[in-house]
Amino acid sequence: MIRVPGVERDVILSESELARYSRHLVMPEVGLEGQKKLKASSVLIVGVGGLGTPSAMYLAAAGVGRIGIVDFDVVEKSNLHRQVLYSEKDIGRSKAEVARERLIQINPNIDIELHKVRLDSSNALSILKDYDVILDGTDNFPTRYLVNDACVLLGKPNVYASIYRFEGQASVFFAKKGPCYRCLYHEPPPPGAVPSCAEGGVLGVLPGIMGSIQAAEAIDLVLGKGTPLIGRLMLFDALDMKFKEVKLRKDPNCSVCGANPTVTKLIDYEAFCGFKEERRELELGSEISAPALKQVLDRAGEVVLLDVREPFEHQICRIEGSKLIPLGQLRMRVNELDPADDIVVYCHTGVRSAQAAKVLKGLGFSKVTNLKGGIRAWTIEVDPSLRSY
């Protein structure tokens, strides 16, 4: 399915490696030549979070010779229920550094390359070009479109997966053989329209399942065996334990992989996904930090605190004196608020509250401010005694 340049070299497996991979070697679909292909191959994992950690572990164990990791984040406690490569003692450390340590422990015969940067249009092509397969473990739309477009321009297969609550999806976007990500999702959703895992939650084992599927697809591509998920979208429901499949077709009018592409170089993906406009709106005097809000409240300022999370989140933790109106009920219950009041809106991380502030302003509420970073920032910067989630 793909050409692995390294196979042209004389790849040798040591006696130790022959013993390690013995269960691969007895499989006719892999065998000695297939294991040599794996050793000669390279896979870049963009994001070692929920999807990237299980993928990395299985690719390392399988003997993929060179694994690249793109991640600039640090380990947080909220990662630990699903990102099984990390432990309590790793909190605050670089994910990329910890991942390299653990993967070398899994298999000392492989090379791990770290790219501790935020992937963007200035560096994506130079980073991706040196790898055979790209594995997208990201959780945001700007980076997904960036990875897709870079893979199309470089002719690389993009092994994709996404997760939310109990549901996951996976595919292989390879413009040389089938559709790309833009063929399926022509335009990104409005900012905040699709909740992140931080906002909506995710079942801890789900990324393990979907990340393992990604690892399996990457291995199949390297071996040139089986029928990869090119032109197919696999849907998984962990609540009902069901797999479904949707056929995908290449869009001849796709803006990046179609017959007459309009995207011929990497663009500003935050602007494309509307994130810059959203930030610009917030910067126009409608956002407040957690410490600044604390000062306002300490001065006994007349401020209405509006919590737009769900009731179960409100029960976990809340800022004292806040009024709960979930975002989905805001328009129906707007009469419970006074347009003359100063209103500070908050949610978990600031995404839903930004939407709520926009709704309220559209309804004539002029004195509405969004709490930057949501109650998560409040628990970190103001009141660590509150339970966090």
ZATORRO-616170 format. One record per atom (N, C-alpha, C, O): x, y, z. Coordinates in steps of 0.2 Angstrom, whole numbers, plus 2048, in hexadecimal, padded with zeros to 3 digits. Example, Ala and Ser with C-alpha at 12.3 -4.5 7.8 and 13.67 -1.06 7.14 Angstrom:
! residues 2
8427E482783E7EA8278427F08278477EF82A8407F58238447FB824840800827843806828
//
This chain:
! residues 389
8047FA80080080080080480680080380B7FD80A80680480E80C80481580A80281780480381980E80082080C7FF82580E80582581480782880980882C80B80D83380B80B83780680A83681180B83D81280884280E80B84780B80884280D81284780981684780281484D7FF8158427FF8118427F880F8487F780A84A7F18098497FC80684F7FB8018567FA80485A7F88018567FC80B85D7FB80E85D7F38118587F08118627F18128637EA8158617EB81D8667EB82185B7EA81E8597EA82585A7E38288587DE82685D7E382E85F7DD83185C7DD83885C7E283C8597D783A8567D684185B7D284585D7CD84385C7D484B8617D184F85D7CB8528577CA8518617C685585E7C08598597C285E8547BF85E85A7C88618567CA86684F7CC86384A7CB8668507D085D84A7D285A8467CC8578407CC8578497C78548467C18528427BE85783C7BC8568457BE85D8417BB86383B7BF8658357BD86683C7C68658377CB8678317CA86282B7CA8648327CA85C82D7CA85782B7C38548287C384F82C7BE85882B7B78568247B68548227B284F81F7B98578187B88568167BB84F8117BA84C81A7C184D8197C484781C7BF8418197BE83C8227BD8438257B983E8227B383B8237B183581E7B083F81B7AA83D8147AB83A8117A78378127B183980C7B383580E7B582E8137B982D80B7B182980D7B282280C7B98208107BB81B8077BD8238067C482080B7C882380C7CE82080F7C68288157CA82A81C7C782881F7C982481D7C282C8237BE82A82A7C382B8297C882E82F7C08298367C382A8367CA8268387CF8288337CA81F8347CF81B82F7D581E8317DB81E8297D38208257D88238287DB8298277E182A82B7D782E82E7DA8348347DF8328357E48358377DD82C83C7E282A8397E882783C7EE8288337E88248307EE82282E7F282882F7F882882C7EF82D82A7F38338307F68368307FC8388357F383683C7F683983E7FC83584180183783D7FB82E83F80082A83B80682983C80B82683580582C82F80B82B83081083083380F83582C81582F82B81B83482481D83482181E82F82281F83A81B82183C81B82784081F82784581882D83E81883384281183384680C83384281183484C80B83485080A83B85280E83E85680583F8508048468527FF8468587F984585780284785D7FE8478647FF8408677FC83B86580284086D80283A8717FE83B87780083B87D7F783C8757F283C87A7EE83587B7F183087A7E783687B7E383087B7E482B8767E58258777E582D8707E682986A7ED8288697EF8228677F182C8697F882C8687FC82786C80182386A7FA8278737FE8228777FD81B8768028178767F78188757F68118737F981086D7FC80A86C7F88148687FB81386180381286280680E85F80681786580D81786680F81086981480E86780C80E86E80E80887280E80286E8137FE86E80980186A8087FB86580D7FC85F80F7F785D80E80285D81280385781A80185981D7FE85681B80485F8228028628237FB8638287F886181E7F786681E7F086881E7EC8618227E786181B7EF85C81B7EB8568227EC8528237E884D8267F085482D7F185182D7F684B8327F68478287FB84B82980084683080484883180684E83480484383B80684583C80D84784180F84B83881284483981984683281C84782E81C84383181F84D82B82284F82C82985183082A85682882D84E82983484F82383685481D83485382483B85881F83D85D81F84585C82484885D81984885B81884F85B81385186180D84F86181685486681285686C81685B87081B85A87181286087281686687681286687D81486A88080E86287E80A86288480D85E88A81285B88980A86089080D85C89680785889980185989780985389D80584E8A08018518A58038558AA7FA8518A57F58538AA7F284D8AD7F18488AA7EF84E8B37EC8498B77E68468B37E48408B37E284B8B07DC8498AC7DE8458A67D98428A37E48448A47E684089E7E68388A17E683489C7E78378A77E98308A97E482B8A87E68258A87DE82D8A87D98278A87D88248A17D581F8A07DC82789C7DC8248957E38248927E482088D7E78288947EE8298907F38248947F68278997F281E8937F58198977FD81889780081489B80081D89380781D89380A82189981082089A80682589C8088298A18068278A88018238A98098298AD8078288B480782E8B88098348B680582D8BF8058338C380B8378C480C83D8C48118338C48188368C581A83B8BF81E83E8BF81683A8B981783D8B38148448B28158488AE80F8468B780B84C8B68108528B68148528BA80F8568B181385C8B081985B8AC81C8608AA81A8558AA8208538A581E85489E81885389D82285489A82185489381E84E89082184889281984E88D81684788A81B84488681C83E88681E84888182284587C82884188082A83C87E82B84588583184288882F83B88C83283688C82983C88F82783689382583088E82782A88F82283288982182D88482782988182782388082C82D88083282A87D83582588283782088083582788883882388E83481C88E83781788E82D81D88E82981688E82A81288882A80C88982A81588282A81187C83180E87B83180887983681187E83D80D87D83D80888284080388183980888883980388C8357FD8898367F788A8307FF88582C7F98828307F687D8307F087C8347FA8798387F787383F7FB87283E80086F8447F987584B7FD87484E7FD86D85380086C84B7F986984D7F886284B7FE85D84D7FD85784780286084480785B84780E85D84A80F86284681385884881A85984281E85A83D81D85684282285F83C82786083F82E85F84483086283C83285B83D83985983883D85C83283C85B83A84285F83584786383584E85F83A85085D82F85085E82E85785B82A85A86082385A86082D85E86582986186B82786886982986D86C82386886482086F86181986E86081686985F81687485F80F87485C80F87485581287885280C86E85280C86E84B80887384880287484A80B87684380787C83F80987C83880D87883680788183480888182D81088382C81288182681388583181A88782F81F88183082588182D81D87C83482187683581F86F83382286A83381886F83181586883081886582A81A85F82B81986882481C86481F82386282082585C81E82786682382E86382582E85E82A83385982982985D82E82985883382685283082984C83182185282D81D84C82A82184982482084382382584D82082884A81A82C84481B82D84081782F84382183483E82283183882583583382782A83782582783182882382E82382083181E82282782381E82381E81782481F81382481B81582482680E82482880D82982D81182A83180782D82C8068328318008308357FB82E83280083083C7FA82E8407F88348447FB8378487F28358437EF83B8467EB83A84C7E683784C7EE83C8527EC83B8587E984185B7E98428627E78468577E684D85A7DE84D85C7DA84985A7DD85385F7D68548627D385A8607CE85D8647D685E85B7D38648597D38658527D786284E7CE86984F7CD8698487D386D8447D486A83F7D58728477DB8758437E18708417E387083C7E386C8467E88688457E68628417EA85F83D7E08608417DD85A83D7DE85C8357E08598317DB8628347DC86582D7E386682B7E58658257E786882F7EE86982E7F186382C7F58628277F085E8307F385782F7F18548287F58528247EA8558277E88528217EB85681B7ED8528167EB85C81B7ED8608157F585E8147F785E80E7F985E81980085D8198018568168058558117FD8518187FD84A8157FB84A80E7FF84680A7F684D80C7F584E8057FA8518017FC84E7FB7FD85680380285A7FF8098557FF80C8567FA80A85180481084D80480F84680181384280180884480080783D7FE80783880380983280280683A80980683580F7FF8338117FA8368117FF82D8147F982A8167F882D81D7FC82D8217F282F81F7F08328257EB82D8297E582C8277EE82A82E7EA8258327E68298377E982C83C7DF82A8377DB82E83B7D782B8407D582583E7D682E8457D182C84A7CE83284E7D283684F7C88318517C68368567C283385B7BF82D8597C18368607BD8338667B98388697BB83E86A7B383686C7AF83A8707AA8368747A68328717AA83787B7A683387F7A782C87E7AC8298807A282887B7A282187A7A38208737A381A8717A482586E7A48248677AB8258647AF82A8667AD82185F7B382285C7B38218557AE81E8527B78248517B78238497BE8228477C382584A7BF81F8427C681E83F7C681D8377C181A8357CB81F8347CB81E82D7D381F82B7D782182F7D481E8257DB8208227DA82481C7D78228177DC82A81C7DB82F8177E282F8137E78328157E182D80D7E782C8097E582F8027E282B7FE7E78358007E48387FA7E68347F47E38347EE7EC8317F47EE82D7EE7EA8277EC7E98257E77E68247F27E281E7F17DB8207F27D681B7F07D98257F57D28267F77D182D7FA7D58327F87CC82E7FE7CA8358007CF8378067D28338097CE83E8077D284180C7CD8438117C78438107D08468177CB84881C7C684E81A7C184E81C7C98528157C48578137BF85580E7BA85880E7C084F80B7BA84C8077B584A80C7AF84A80A7B68488127B18478177AE84D81A7A884E81B7B385181D7B18578207B385D81C7B985F81D7AF8608187B18658137B386B8177B886F8167AF86D81C7B08738207B08718287AD86C82A7B487482C7B48738337AE8768367AB87A8347AB87383C7A687583F7A787C8437AD87D8437A28808447A48868487A888584E7A68808517AC8898517B08888577AB88785D7A688A85E7AC8818607A88808667A287B86579F8798697A087A85E79A87785C79B86F85E79686C8607A186D85E7A386685F7A78668667AD8688667A486386B7A88648727AE85F8717AE85A86E7B38628757B985E8767B885887B7B385887E7BD85487C7BD84F8817BD8528887BA85088C7C08588887C085C88F7B985E8907B785E8967B586088B7AF86388C7A985D88D7A585D8917AA8588897A58538897A784C88C7A284888D7AD84B88D7AF8458907B184088B7AF8408857B483A88D7B68358897B782F88E7BA82F8937B482988C7B582388F7BC82188F7BF8218897BF81F8957C781E8957C98198907CF81A88E7C681388F7C880E88B7C78108837CB80C87F7C38148817C281687A7C88188767C98158717CC81C8797D281E8757D78188747DA81786F7D78138797DB80D8787D98098727DD80686F7D28098727CF80586C7D18088657D38058617CF80E8657D081285F7D781385D7D98138577DC8148627E38158617E680E85E7EA80E85A7E38098617E680285F7E48018587E87FE8547DE8038567DC80384F7E080784A7E28048457E280D84C7E78118497EE80D8487F180D8427F080A84D7F780784D7F68018487FB8008447F17FD8487F07F88437EF7FA83C7F27F78387EC80083B7EC8028347F38048327F580382C7F78088367FD80A83480280483280580482E8017FE8368057F88358037F582E8077F382A7FC7F582D7FA7F28277FC7F68217FE7F381C7FD7FD8227FF80181C8077FF81B8097FF81580A7FF8208127FD81F8137F681C8177F681880F7F181E8107EB81C80D7EA81580F7E68118087EF8138057EE80C8007E880C7FF7E58077FD7E78127F87E18137F17E38157F07E98177ED7DF8137E67E08157E27E68117E57E880C7DD7E88147D97ED8117D87F38167D47F381A7DD7F88157DC7FE81A7D68028197D28018157D580681E7CE80A81F7CF81081A7CC81581C7D180F8147D181480F7CA81480B7C880F8097C781A80C7C081A8097BB81780D7B581680B7BD8168147B88138187B981781F7BE8188217B38188227B381B8297B081682E7AA81482D7B48148337B280F8387AF81383E7B38188407A98118407A68148457A580F84B7A380A84A7A78118517A780D8577A381085C7A481685E79E80C85F79A80E86579C80986B79A80486B7A080C8707A280887579C80787A79D80287E79780B87A79180A87E78D80487C78B80088178C8038767887FD87378C7F887078A7F386E7937F98707987F486E7967F28667957ED8657967F88627957F685B79A7FA85779C80085879B7F785179F7FA84C79B7FB8467977F684479C80084379880283C79D8048377A380783979C8048317A080782C79C80B82779780982579F81082579C8158207A181581A7A781781B79F8158147A381580E7A481D80D7A082180D7AA81E80B7AC8258097AF8268027B28218007AD82B7FF7AF82C7F87B38327F77B28377FB7B88327F37BC8387F17B883D7EE7B483C7EA7B98437F17B58497EE7B984C7E87BE84F7E97B684B7E27BA84E7DD7BB8567DD7C08587DA7B78597E17B78607E27BB8627E97BB8687EB7BE85D7EC7C185E7F27C78647F17CA8647EC7C78697F67CB86E7F67D286D7F67D78717F47D48677F97DB8657F97DD85F7F57E385F7F37D985A7F47DB8547F07D78537EA7D884E7E77D38587E87CE8577E27D28597DC7D885A7DC7CF8597D77D285A7D07D58617CF7DA8627CC7D18667D27D486D7D27D48707D97D08747DB7D986E7DD7DA8707E47DB8777E47DF87A7E07D887A7E97D98817EB7DE8827F17E18877F27DF87D7F57E487D7FA7EA8797F77EA8737F77EF87D7F57F587A7F37FB87B7F78008797F67FA87E7FD7FF87F8027FB87F8097F58818097FF87F80E7FC87F8157FA8868167FD88B8157F488681A7F188D81B7F188E8237F488A8267ED8938257EC89582C7E689182E7E189382D7E888B8327E28878337DE8898397D888883A7E188D83E7DD8908437D88958407D28968427DA89983B7D589E8387D089A8347CA89C8347D28958307CE89182C7C888E8317C288D82F7CA88C8377C588883B7C188E8407BD88C8447C389483F7BF8998427C289B8497BF89F84D7C789884B7CA8998527CD8A08537CC8A38587D08A384E7D38A984F7CD8AF8507CE8B38547C88AE84C7C28B384C7BF8B28537BD8B78567BE8AC8567BB8AB85C7C08AE8627BD8B18667C68AD8617CB8B08667CB8B88667CB8BB86B7CA8BA85F7CA8C285F7C48C58627C48CA8657BE8C18617B88C38657B98C386C7B78C88707BC8BE86F7BD8BE8767C28C38797C18C687E7C78C58747CC8CA8767C98D18777CC8D687A7C38D28747C08D98737BC8DA87A7B68DC87A7BF8D98807BD8DB8867B78D68897B38D888D7B78D08867B28CC8887B48C588C7B18C088C7BA8C688E7BD8C08917C18C28987C48C78987C08BE89D7C38BF8A37C78B98A67C58B48A57CD8BA8A97D18B58AC7CE8B38B37CA8B78B67D08AD8B57CD8AB8BB7D08AF8C17CC8B18C57D68B18C17D88B68C77D58BC8C77D38BF8CC7D48BF8C17D08C58C07C98C58C27C68CA8C67C68BF8C17BF8BE8C37BF8BE8CB7BA8C18CE7C48BB8CE7C48BA8D57C58C18D87C18C28DD7C88C68D57C98CC8D87C28D08D77C18D48DC7BF8CF8D27B88D28D17B38D08D77B08D48DA7B38C98D87AF8C68DD7B18C88E47AD8CA8E87B78C98E57BA8CB8EC7B88D38ED7B78D48F37B78D68E87B58DD8E97AD8DE8E97AB8E38E97AA8D88EA7A38D88EB79F8DB8E579A8DE8E57A28DA8DF79F8DD8D97998D98D77988D38D97948DD8D578E8DA8D378F8D68CC78E8D98C77908D08CD7918CC8C778D8C58C778D8C28CC78A8C48C27868BD8C178A8B88BE78D8B98B878C8B38C27908AD8BF78B8A88BC7878A58BF78C8A78B67888A28B278C89C8B079089D8AC78A8968B278D8908B178988D8AB78388B8AC78C88C8A57888898A078A88189F78987F89978D87E8A478E8778A37888738A47828768A578986C8A47838688A67828678AD7878688B177C8658B077B8648B77808608BB7828628C078285A8B87878568BB78E8598BC7918588C179085E8B77968618B87968668BD79A8678C179086A8BE78F86E8C378F86B8CA79186F8CF78D8658CB78E8618D17958608D37968608D979985F8CE7A085D8CF7A48638D27A78628D87A38698CF7A686F8D27A38758CF7A08748C97A387A8D37A08808D07A28868D47A58868D97A288C8D17A48928D479E8948D87988958D679F8968DF79A8978E379589D8E17988A28DF78F89C8E178A8A18DF7888A18D87848A58D678B89C8D478989D8CD7828998CB7808958CF77F89C8C67798998C477A8958BE77E8968B977788F8BE77888A8B977288A8B476C8898B577488B8AE77088B8A87748878A277888B89F7738818A177787D89C77688189577188489477C88189177C88488B77688288777388788377487C88676E87A88276887D88476387D88076787F88A76188288D76188A88D75C88D88F76788D88B76889488C76289888976089D88C76189788275C89B87F75589B88275189F88275389588474D89488774C89788E74689989075289889175189A8987558A18997568A389F7568A48937598AB8947558B08987588B589A74F8AF89974A8B489D74C8B38A474A8B88A87508AE8A67528AE8AD7588B38AE75B8B38B475B8B68A97618BA8AA75E8C28A875A8C38A47628C68AB7608CD8AA7668D18A676B8D08A77648D38A07688D689B76C8DC89F7728DE89C76A8DF8A476D8E48A77738E28AC7778E68AE7738DC8AD7798D98B277F8D88AE77F8D78A87858D88B278B8D68B078B8CE8B178B8CC8B678C8CB8AB78C8C38AB7938C18A97958C28A47958BC8AE79B8B88AC7998B18AB7978AE8AF79B8AF8A57998A88A379F8A38A37A48A58A279D89D8A67A38988A67A08918A579A8908A67A588D8A37A48868A27AA8828A47AD8848A97AB87D8A17B18798A37B887C8A17BC87D8A57B887D89B7BF8808987BE8878947C38898927B88898947B78908907B488F88A7B38948877B38898877B18888807A988A8807A788E87C7A588688479E88788479C88E8867978918847A089088B79E89788E79F89C88979B8A18897A489B8847A58A087F79F8A087A79D8A587879C89A87979689A87579189D87878D8A187579089C87F78A89F88378B8A68827868AA8827918A98837928B08837908B387C78D8B987C7918B087778F8B28707888B28707858B686D7848AD87277D8AC87277A8B28767758B587377C8B387C77A8B888077A8BF87D7768C387D7808C187A7818C787677D8C887177A8CD86F77B8C286D7778C38677708C486A76B8C686676E8C38707678C48737678CA8767628CC87976C8CE87676C8D587976F8D687F76F8DB8827738D18827768D288877D8D58877818D288377E8DB8897848DE88778A8DD88C7908DE88A7888DC89278E8DB89778F8D489978E8D289E7928D08947938C989579A8C889479E8CA88F79D8C48997A58C28997A58BB8997A28B889D7AA8B88967AC8B18967B28B089B7B78B389A7B18AB89F7B78A98A37BC8A589F7BA89F89D7C28A889E7C78A589A7C989E89E7CB89E8A47C989989A7CB89289D7C688F8A17C78898A47C08928A27BB88F8A67BD88D8AD7C18908B07B98898B07B98878B77C08838B87C38838BE7C28808B37C987D8B37CE8828B57D38808BA7CE8888B27D388D8B47D288F8BB7D78918BE7CC8908BD7CA8928C37CD88E8C97D08908CE7CC8878C87CF8828CD7D68828CD7D98818D27DA8848C77E18848C77E488B8CA7E988B8CE7E18908C87E48978CA7E189A8D07E489F8D27DB8988D27D789C8D77D68978DD7D78998E37D28918DC7D088D8E17D18868E07CD8828DE7D88848E27D987D8E17D68788E57D68728E47D287A8EA7CE8768EE7C88738EB7C586E8ED7C68768E57C08738E27C286D8DE7C886D8DC7BE8688DD7BF8628D97C08648D27BC8688D07C48618CF7C58638C77C485C8C47C48578C67C285D8BD7C18578B97C38588B27C28548AE
//
